[in-house]
Amino acid sequence: MLGAVAAPADAATKYKQLSCKSSKGDVGSVRLYYTGWRPSTITSITYKIALGKGGRKTQNDVFVGDGGVAPAKSFKTGDKALGDNKWHTLTSKHYTRGSGGVGARFIFNHAGKDPQCHVQQSM
């Protein structure tokens, strides 16, 4: 179930944010909240979609892949991500990770061809 979420209440909680922008001006962002001296335990992943001109608020897609885990973990919204410029929970399942990259891909719902963007970073 996807829902709006505020940032975790613990002020010591840290996060890594990844963002990208489509050719039509849509911006997708994900935050991986973690504890530890490096991102060693992921506590939740959230997403936010700010739509560009012509974007639709429903039926957007978010995919997150974490390569710092063996086997790699992946999370997705299916065709259910909201483009309302608010943070929503993608997962709140805790897991431990090592070093490695994390990536996110967004498909934004528009009339006609849906624009996409992706971003990948080391943690």
Backbone as JSON Lines, residues from 0, in Angstrom:
{"i":0,"aa":"M","n":[0.84,-1.18,0.0],"ca":[0.0,0.0,0.0],"c":[0.87,1.23,0.0]}
{"i":1,"aa":"L","n":[0.62,2.16,-0.88],"ca":[1.38,3.38,-0.97],"c":[0.61,4.48,-0.26]}
{"i":2,"aa":"G","n":[1.33,5.32,0.48],"ca":[0.66,6.41,1.17],"c":[1.62,7.55,1.4]}
{"i":3,"aa":"A","n":[1.07,8.72,1.7],"ca":[1.91,9.88,1.98],"c":[2.65,9.62,3.28]}
{"i":4,"aa":"V","n":[3.83,10.19,3.39],"ca":[4.65,9.94,4.56],"c":[5.44,11.19,4.9]}
{"i":5,"aa":"A","n":[5.61,11.43,6.17],"ca":[6.5,12.48,6.64],"c":[7.87,11.85,6.83]}
{"i":6,"aa":"A","n":[8.89,12.69,6.95],"ca":[10.22,12.17,7.22],"c":[10.21,11.44,8.56]}
{"i":7,"aa":"P","n":[11.05,10.43,8.72],"ca":[11.1,9.72,10.0],"c":[11.33,10.69,11.16]}
{"i":8,"aa":"A","n":[10.71,10.39,12.3],"ca":[10.73,11.3,13.44],"c":[12.1,11.41,14.08]}
{"i":9,"aa":"D","n":[12.93,10.4,13.99],"ca":[14.25,10.4,14.6],"c":[15.15,11.41,13.89]}
{"i":10,"aa":"A","n":[15.54,12.46,14.63],"ca":[16.35,13.52,14.03],"c":[17.71,13.02,13.56]}
{"i":11,"aa":"A","n":[18.19,11.89,14.12],"ca":[19.49,11.35,13.73],"c":[19.4,10.52,12.45]}
{"i":12,"aa":"T","n":[18.2,10.27,11.96],"ca":[18.05,9.49,10.74],"c":[18.64,10.25,9.57]}
{"i":13,"aa":"K","n":[19.41,9.54,8.77],"ca":[20.05,10.14,7.59],"c":[19.43,9.54,6.35]}
{"i":14,"aa":"Y","n":[19.6,10.22,5.23],"ca":[19.11,9.65,3.98],"c":[20.02,10.04,2.83]}
{"i":15,"aa":"K","n":[19.94,9.23,1.79],"ca":[20.61,9.5,0.52],"c":[19.5,9.78,-0.48]}
{"i":16,"aa":"Q","n":[19.58,10.91,-1.17],"ca":[18.55,11.27,-2.14],"c":[19.1,11.18,-3.55]}
{"i":17,"aa":"L","n":[18.31,10.59,-4.43],"ca":[18.63,10.51,-5.85],"c":[17.49,11.17,-6.61]}
{"i":18,"aa":"S","n":[17.82,12.01,-7.58],"ca":[16.79,12.7,-8.36],"c":[17.19,12.74,-9.83]}
{"i":19,"aa":"C","n":[16.17,12.78,-10.69],"ca":[16.41,12.94,-12.12],"c":[15.23,13.71,-12.73]}
{"i":20,"aa":"K","n":[15.46,14.22,-13.94],"ca":[14.46,15.04,-14.62],"c":[14.23,14.52,-16.03]}
{"i":21,"aa":"S","n":[12.95,14.41,-16.42],"ca":[12.62,13.93,-17.76],"c":[12.72,15.06,-18.78]}
{"i":22,"aa":"S","n":[12.62,14.7,-20.04],"ca":[12.67,15.69,-21.13],"c":[11.46,16.62,-21.11]}
{"i":23,"aa":"K","n":[10.38,16.23,-20.4],"ca":[9.18,17.08,-20.31],"c":[9.1,17.83,-19.0]}
{"i":24,"aa":"G","n":[10.18,17.81,-18.22],"ca":[10.25,18.59,-16.99],"c":[9.76,17.9,-15.73]}
{"i":25,"aa":"D","n":[9.4,16.62,-15.82],"ca":[9.0,15.88,-14.63],"c":[10.25,15.58,-13.79]}
{"i":26,"aa":"V","n":[10.12,15.68,-12.47],"ca":[11.25,15.38,-11.58],"c":[10.85,14.25,-10.65]}
{"i":27,"aa":"G","n":[11.66,13.2,-10.65],"ca":[11.46,12.08,-9.74],"c":[12.58,12.03,-8.73]}
{"i":28,"aa":"S","n":[12.23,11.79,-7.47],"ca":[13.22,11.69,-6.4],"c":[12.91,10.5,-5.51]}
{"i":29,"aa":"V","n":[13.96,9.85,-5.03],"ca":[13.81,8.82,-4.01],"c":[14.77,9.14,-2.88]}
{"i":30,"aa":"R","n":[14.37,8.75,-1.68],"ca":[15.23,8.88,-0.51],"c":[15.35,7.51,0.13]}
{"i":31,"aa":"L","n":[16.58,7.09,0.4],"ca":[16.86,5.87,1.13],"c":[17.29,6.29,2.52]}
{"i":32,"aa":"Y","n":[16.43,6.06,3.51],"ca":[16.74,6.4,4.9],"c":[17.56,5.27,5.5]}
{"i":33,"aa":"Y","n":[18.58,5.63,6.3],"ca":[19.46,4.61,6.85],"c":[19.97,4.99,8.23]}
{"i":34,"aa":"T","n":[20.5,4.0,8.91],"ca":[21.17,4.2,10.18],"c":[22.58,3.64,10.05]}
{"i":35,"aa":"G","n":[23.45,4.04,10.95],"ca":[24.83,3.56,10.92],"c":[25.77,4.64,10.39]}
{"i":36,"aa":"W","n":[27.05,4.35,10.44],"ca":[28.05,5.34,10.01],"c":[28.11,5.47,8.5]}
{"i":37,"aa":"R","n":[27.66,4.51,7.8],"ca":[27.46,4.57,6.36],"c":[26.09,3.93,6.12]}
{"i":38,"aa":"P","n":[25.56,3.98,4.94],"ca":[24.25,3.34,4.75],"c":[24.33,1.82,4.95]}
{"i":39,"aa":"S","n":[24.36,1.4,6.21],"ca":[24.48,-0.02,6.48],"c":[23.13,-0.69,6.71]}
{"i":40,"aa":"T","n":[22.17,0.01,7.3],"ca":[20.83,-0.53,7.46],"c":[19.84,0.44,6.85]}
{"i":41,"aa":"I","n":[19.18,0.02,5.8],"ca":[18.15,0.84,5.18],"c":[16.87,0.65,5.99]}
{"i":42,"aa":"T","n":[16.26,1.75,6.41],"ca":[15.05,1.66,7.24],"c":[13.78,1.94,6.46]}
{"i":43,"aa":"S","n":[13.9,2.71,5.38],"ca":[12.73,2.94,4.5],"c":[13.2,3.61,3.21]}
{"i":44,"aa":"I","n":[12.36,3.51,2.2],"ca":[12.6,4.2,0.93],"c":[11.32,4.94,0.58]}
{"i":45,"aa":"T","n":[11.47,6.22,0.25],"ca":[10.33,7.05,-0.14],"c":[10.56,7.62,-1.53]}
{"i":46,"aa":"Y","n":[9.49,8.07,-2.17],"ca":[9.6,8.7,-3.49],"c":[8.72,9.94,-3.55]}
{"i":47,"aa":"K","n":[9.07,10.82,-4.48],"ca":[8.27,12.02,-4.75],"c":[8.35,12.29,-6.24]}
{"i":48,"aa":"I","n":[7.22,12.64,-6.84],"ca":[7.16,12.99,-8.26],"c":[6.55,14.37,-8.4]}
{"i":49,"aa":"A","n":[7.32,15.29,-9.0],"ca":[6.84,16.62,-9.33],"c":[6.67,16.65,-10.85]}
{"i":50,"aa":"L","n":[5.45,16.79,-11.29],"ca":[5.14,16.68,-12.72],"c":[5.44,17.95,-13.49]}
{"i":51,"aa":"G","n":[5.92,17.76,-14.71],"ca":[6.08,18.87,-15.64],"c":[4.76,19.11,-16.37]}
{"i":52,"aa":"K","n":[4.8,19.96,-17.36],"ca":[3.59,20.3,-18.12],"c":[3.01,19.05,-18.8]}
{"i":53,"aa":"G","n":[1.73,18.83,-18.59],"ca":[1.04,17.72,-19.24],"c":[1.11,16.4,-18.5]}
{"i":54,"aa":"G","n":[1.8,16.38,-17.36],"ca":[1.9,15.15,-16.59],"c":[0.61,14.83,-15.86]}
{"i":55,"aa":"R","n":[0.34,13.55,-15.7],"ca":[-0.86,13.09,-15.0],"c":[-0.5,12.63,-13.6]}
{"i":56,"aa":"K","n":[-1.38,12.93,-12.64],"ca":[-1.09,12.64,-11.24],"c":[-1.13,11.16,-10.88]}
{"i":57,"aa":"T","n":[-1.74,10.33,-11.7],"ca":[-1.85,8.91,-11.37],"c":[-1.15,8.07,-12.43]}
{"i":58,"aa":"Q","n":[-0.96,6.82,-12.12],"ca":[-0.4,5.81,-13.01],"c":[1.04,6.12,-13.46]}
{"i":59,"aa":"N","n":[1.83,6.67,-12.56],"ca":[3.26,6.83,-12.78],"c":[3.95,5.59,-12.21]}
{"i":60,"aa":"D","n":[5.21,5.38,-12.56],"ca":[5.95,4.2,-12.11],"c":[7.28,4.6,-11.5]}
{"i":61,"aa":"V","n":[7.64,3.94,-10.39],"ca":[8.93,4.14,-9.74],"c":[9.57,2.77,-9.53]}
{"i":62,"aa":"F","n":[10.83,2.65,-9.9],"ca":[11.62,1.44,-9.7],"c":[12.89,1.82,-8.96]}
{"i":63,"aa":"V","n":[13.24,1.1,-7.9],"ca":[14.49,1.32,-7.17],"c":[15.21,0.0,-7.08]}
{"i":64,"aa":"G","n":[16.49,0.0,-7.41],"ca":[17.32,-1.19,-7.31],"c":[18.52,-0.91,-6.43]}
{"i":65,"aa":"D","n":[18.8,-1.79,-5.48],"ca":[19.94,-1.63,-4.58],"c":[20.93,-2.76,-4.82]}
{"i":66,"aa":"G","n":[22.07,-2.41,-5.39],"ca":[23.12,-3.38,-5.69],"c":[24.08,-3.62,-4.55]}
{"i":67,"aa":"G","n":[23.8,-3.01,-3.38],"ca":[24.65,-3.21,-2.21],"c":[24.24,-4.41,-1.39]}
{"i":68,"aa":"V","n":[23.39,-5.24,-1.96],"ca":[22.86,-6.43,-1.29],"c":[23.03,-7.6,-2.25]}
{"i":69,"aa":"A","n":[23.36,-8.77,-1.71],"ca":[23.44,-9.96,-2.56],"c":[22.39,-10.96,-2.11]}
{"i":70,"aa":"P","n":[21.45,-11.32,-2.96],"ca":[21.22,-10.75,-4.29],"c":[20.64,-9.34,-4.2]}
{"i":71,"aa":"A","n":[20.74,-8.59,-5.28],"ca":[20.26,-7.2,-5.31],"c":[18.78,-7.14,-4.95]}
{"i":72,"aa":"K","n":[18.4,-6.06,-4.29],"ca":[16.99,-5.84,-3.93],"c":[16.38,-4.88,-4.92]}
{"i":73,"aa":"S","n":[15.1,-5.08,-5.22],"ca":[14.39,-4.14,-6.08],"c":[13.01,-3.88,-5.5]}
{"i":74,"aa":"F","n":[12.56,-2.66,-5.7],"ca":[11.26,-2.21,-5.2],"c":[10.58,-1.44,-6.32]}
{"i":75,"aa":"K","n":[9.26,-1.6,-6.44],"ca":[8.55,-0.88,-7.49],"c":[7.12,-0.58,-7.06]}
{"i":76,"aa":"T","n":[6.58,0.46,-7.66],"ca":[5.21,0.85,-7.36],"c":[4.22,0.19,-8.3]}
{"i":77,"aa":"G","n":[4.7,-0.38,-9.4],"ca":[3.77,-0.77,-10.45],"c":[3.27,0.52,-11.08]}
{"i":78,"aa":"D","n":[2.08,0.51,-11.56],"ca":[1.5,1.67,-12.24],"c":[0.7,2.52,-11.25]}
{"i":79,"aa":"K","n":[1.21,2.64,-10.0],"ca":[0.42,3.25,-8.93],"c":[1.06,4.47,-8.27]}
{"i":80,"aa":"A","n":[2.21,4.92,-8.74],"ca":[2.87,6.05,-8.11],"c":[2.12,7.35,-8.39]}
{"i":81,"aa":"L","n":[2.02,8.16,-7.35],"ca":[1.31,9.43,-7.46],"c":[2.27,10.56,-7.8]}
{"i":82,"aa":"G","n":[1.85,11.43,-8.69],"ca":[2.61,12.6,-9.07],"c":[2.01,13.84,-8.44]}
{"i":83,"aa":"D","n":[2.1,13.92,-7.11],"ca":[1.47,15.03,-6.39],"c":[2.47,15.89,-5.62]}
{"i":84,"aa":"N","n":[3.77,15.72,-5.9],"ca":[4.84,16.48,-5.27],"c":[4.87,16.29,-3.75]}
{"i":85,"aa":"K","n":[4.48,15.09,-3.29],"ca":[4.54,14.74,-1.87],"c":[5.33,13.44,-1.73]}
{"i":86,"aa":"W","n":[5.92,13.26,-0.55],"ca":[6.69,12.04,-0.29],"c":[5.74,10.89,0.04]}
{"i":87,"aa":"H","n":[6.02,9.73,-0.55],"ca":[5.24,8.52,-0.34],"c":[6.18,7.36,-0.02]}
{"i":88,"aa":"T","n":[5.72,6.43,0.79],"ca":[6.53,5.27,1.17],"c":[6.53,4.25,0.03]}
{"i":89,"aa":"L","n":[7.72,3.85,-0.36],"ca":[7.87,2.75,-1.32],"c":[8.03,1.43,-0.55]}
{"i":90,"aa":"T","n":[8.86,1.46,0.5],"ca":[8.98,0.31,1.4],"c":[9.43,0.79,2.77]}
{"i":91,"aa":"S","n":[9.01,0.08,3.79],"ca":[9.48,0.36,5.15],"c":[10.12,-0.9,5.74]}
{"i":92,"aa":"K","n":[10.47,-1.85,4.88],"ca":[11.15,-3.07,5.33],"c":[12.64,-2.77,5.53]}
{"i":93,"aa":"H","n":[13.13,-3.04,6.73],"ca":[14.55,-2.82,7.03],"c":[15.39,-3.91,6.39]}
{"i":94,"aa":"Y","n":[16.57,-3.53,5.92],"ca":[17.52,-4.54,5.43],"c":[18.93,-4.0,5.55]}
{"i":95,"aa":"T","n":[19.88,-4.91,5.61],"ca":[21.29,-4.56,5.75],"c":[21.94,-4.63,4.38]}
{"i":96,"aa":"R","n":[22.8,-3.67,4.11],"ca":[23.48,-3.63,2.82],"c":[24.97,-3.43,3.04]}
{"i":97,"aa":"G","n":[25.75,-3.77,2.02],"ca":[27.18,-3.5,2.0],"c":[27.44,-2.31,1.11]}
{"i":98,"aa":"S","n":[28.58,-2.3,0.45],"ca":[28.86,-1.22,-0.49],"c":[28.27,-1.6,-1.85]}
{"i":99,"aa":"G","n":[28.07,-0.62,-2.67],"ca":[27.5,-0.86,-3.99],"c":[26.56,0.26,-4.38]}
{"i":100,"aa":"G","n":[26.18,0.24,-5.62],"ca":[25.35,1.32,-6.15],"c":[23.87,1.11,-5.92]}
{"i":101,"aa":"V","n":[23.16,2.2,-6.07],"ca":[21.7,2.18,-6.01],"c":[21.2,3.0,-7.19]}
{"i":102,"aa":"G","n":[20.09,2.58,-7.77],"ca":[19.56,3.3,-8.92],"c":[18.05,3.45,-8.82]}
{"i":103,"aa":"A","n":[17.53,4.44,-9.53],"ca":[16.09,4.68,-9.58],"c":[15.69,5.01,-11.01]}
{"i":104,"aa":"R","n":[14.52,4.53,-11.4],"ca":[13.97,4.84,-12.72],"c":[12.52,5.25,-12.53]}
{"i":105,"aa":"F","n":[12.14,6.28,-13.25],"ca":[10.78,6.82,-13.2],"c":[10.18,6.81,-14.59]}
{"i":106,"aa":"I","n":[8.92,6.43,-14.67],"ca":[8.14,6.57,-15.91],"c":[6.96,7.47,-15.56]}
{"i":107,"aa":"F","n":[6.88,8.61,-16.23],"ca":[5.88,9.62,-15.93],"c":[4.71,9.5,-16.9]}
{"i":108,"aa":"N","n":[3.51,9.47,-16.36],"ca":[2.3,9.29,-17.17],"c":[1.92,10.6,-17.87]}
{"i":109,"aa":"H","n":[1.98,10.57,-19.19],"ca":[1.58,11.7,-20.05],"c":[0.69,11.16,-21.16]}
{"i":110,"aa":"A","n":[-0.04,12.04,-21.8],"ca":[-0.77,11.64,-23.01],"c":[0.29,11.29,-24.06]}
{"i":111,"aa":"G","n":[0.09,10.23,-24.79],"ca":[1.08,9.82,-25.78],"c":[2.23,9.09,-25.1]}
{"i":112,"aa":"K","n":[3.43,9.28,-25.62],"ca":[4.62,8.59,-25.11],"c":[4.99,9.11,-23.72]}
{"i":113,"aa":"D","n":[5.18,8.19,-22.79],"ca":[5.53,8.55,-21.41],"c":[7.04,8.79,-21.3]}
{"i":114,"aa":"P","n":[7.44,9.99,-20.84],"ca":[8.88,10.24,-20.66],"c":[9.41,9.49,-19.44]}
{"i":115,"aa":"Q","n":[10.71,9.25,-19.45],"ca":[11.37,8.52,-18.37],"c":[12.64,9.26,-17.96]}
{"i":116,"aa":"C","n":[13.13,8.9,-16.8],"ca":[14.48,9.33,-16.41],"c":[15.01,8.3,-15.43]}
{"i":117,"aa":"H","n":[16.33,8.26,-15.31],"ca":[16.95,7.33,-14.36],"c":[18.2,7.96,-13.78]}
{"i":118,"aa":"V","n":[18.57,7.47,-12.62],"ca":[19.74,7.98,-11.91],"c":[20.38,6.81,-11.17]}
{"i":119,"aa":"Q","n":[21.71,6.83,-11.09],"ca":[22.43,5.77,-10.39],"c":[23.58,6.41,-9.64]}
{"i":120,"aa":"Q","n":[23.79,5.98,-8.39],"ca":[24.87,6.53,-7.57],"c":[25.45,5.45,-6.67]}
{"i":121,"aa":"S","n":[26.65,5.7,-6.2],"ca":[27.24,4.84,-5.17],"c":[26.69,5.29,-3.83]}
{"i":122,"aa":"M","n":[26.61,4.35,-2.91],"ca":[26.19,4.69,-1.55],"c":[27.44,4.69,-0.71]}
